[in-house]
Amino acid sequence: MDAYIDGVRVAGTTDGPVPVVLIGVNDEDSRLLPIFIGFDEAVSIARGLDARDIGRPLTHDLMLDIIEELGGRIDQVVVSGLEEGTFVADLHLDTPRSGAVIDARPSDSLALASRTNASIAVVEDVFEEGGRPGEEFEDLEDIREVTEL
């Protein structure tokens, strides 16, 4: 299923605030796939979406620079599985030798996708299992309001 990053928000939990990246799916207006991630990854995704350059490369900027310097490019991110409550992603790369698929955390993959024109997809079964009504997330604060970007 073709997807996109709908937003990066912060959910209040009994353990404190937890960032969540919300993945929307084209042709699906009412449901989102929430993936709970770390603060550093949430800030990195937001910076990528905003195309903010802070002067020195952070980890995801550095990773992208290395991939591109070696002649590769990020083609697609696929949220491909949900294993015991943990989402799994595949990072699809085009390289000078061939294509490559790398097992990666969704947060890292989405941080890279937010810096490129790479497409995002979600396996239908994963969306069906993990998708939630979008209104559940309407009151959550944007990560930009909670942290200094």
C-alpha positions in Angstrom: 0.0 0.0 0.0 1.4 3.4 -1.0 2.0 5.5 2.2 3.3 8.8 3.5 4.4 10.3 6.8 1.3 12.1 8.1 3.1 13.6 11.1 5.3 13.1 14.1 3.6 13.7 17.4 4.0 13.0 21.1 1.7 10.8 23.1 1.3 11.1 26.8 1.6 7.7 28.5 1.8 6.5 32.1 5.6 6.2 31.5 5.8 9.8 30.2 5.8 11.3 26.7 6.5 9.0 23.8 7.0 10.1 20.2 4.9 8.5 17.5 5.3 8.7 13.7 1.9 8.5 12.0 1.8 6.8 8.6 -1.1 7.4 6.3 -2.0 5.2 3.4 -3.2 6.6 0.1 -6.9 5.8 -0.5 -7.4 5.4 3.3 -8.7 8.6 4.8 -9.7 7.6 8.3 -7.0 5.3 9.6 -3.3 5.8 10.4 -0.5 3.5 11.4 1.1 4.7 14.6 4.7 3.6 15.1 6.2 4.6 18.5 9.8 5.7 18.2 12.6 7.4 20.2 12.9 11.2 20.6 16.1 11.4 18.6 14.5 9.6 15.6 11.3 11.7 15.9 13.3 14.9 15.8 15.3 13.5 12.9 12.2 12.7 10.9 10.7 16.2 11.6 14.0 17.8 10.5 14.0 15.8 7.3 10.4 16.7 6.5 11.2 20.4 7.2 14.4 20.1 5.1 16.2 21.8 8.0 20.0 22.0 7.7 21.6 22.5 11.1 25.1 22.9 9.7 26.7 19.6 10.7 25.3 16.2 9.6 23.4 14.2 12.1 23.4 10.4 12.0 20.7 10.1 9.3 22.2 12.9 7.2 25.6 11.2 7.4 24.1 7.8 6.5 22.5 9.4 3.4 25.7 11.2 2.5 27.6 7.9 2.6 25.0 6.1 0.5 25.0 8.8 -2.1 28.8 9.2 -2.1 29.1 5.5 -2.9 26.8 5.9 -5.9 23.6 4.6 -4.2 20.2 6.0 -3.6 17.3 5.2 -1.4 14.5 3.9 -3.5 11.8 2.8 -1.1 10.9 2.2 2.6 8.5 -0.7 3.3 7.0 -1.2 6.7 6.9 -5.0 6.2 6.1 -6.6 9.4 4.8 -6.5 13.0 6.6 -9.0 15.3 5.5 -9.2 18.9 4.4 -5.5 18.9 7.5 -4.3 17.1 7.4 -2.9 13.5 9.9 -4.1 11.0 11.0 -2.2 7.8 12.9 -2.9 4.7 15.1 -0.2 3.2 15.4 -0.6 -0.6 18.5 0.8 -2.1 19.6 1.2 -5.7 23.4 0.8 -5.9 25.9 0.7 -8.8 26.1 -3.1 -8.6 22.4 -3.9 -8.1 19.4 -3.3 -5.8 19.7 -4.2 -2.2 17.1 -4.7 0.6 18.3 -4.0 4.1 16.5 -4.9 7.3 16.1 -1.6 9.3 14.1 0.0 12.0 11.1 1.9 10.6 12.3 5.0 12.5 15.7 5.0 10.8 14.2 4.2 7.4 11.6 6.9 7.7 14.2 9.4 8.8 16.1 8.6 5.5 12.9 8.7 3.4 12.0 12.1 4.9 15.3 13.5 3.4 14.7 12.0 -0.1 12.0 11.4 -2.7 11.9 7.7 -1.7 8.5 6.2 -1.7 7.0 4.7 1.4 4.8 1.6 1.5 3.1 -0.5 4.1 2.3 -4.2 3.7 -1.5 -4.5 3.8 -1.6 -7.1 6.6 0.6 -4.8 8.7 -1.7 -1.9 8.2 -4.8 -4.0 8.9 -3.3 -5.2 12.2 -1.7 -2.0 13.4 -3.9 0.8 11.8 -6.0 2.9 14.2 -8.7 5.6 13.6 -7.0 8.9 12.8 -9.1 10.8 15.4 -7.3 8.9 18.2 -4.2 11.1 17.3 -5.9 14.5 16.7 -5.1 15.9 20.2 -1.5 14.9 20.3 1.1 17.6 20.1 3.4 17.9 17.2 7.0 17.0 18.0 8.0 20.5 17.0 5.9 22.0 19.8 7.5 19.7 22.4 11.2 19.9 21.5 13.5 22.6 20.1 14.2 21.9 16.5 
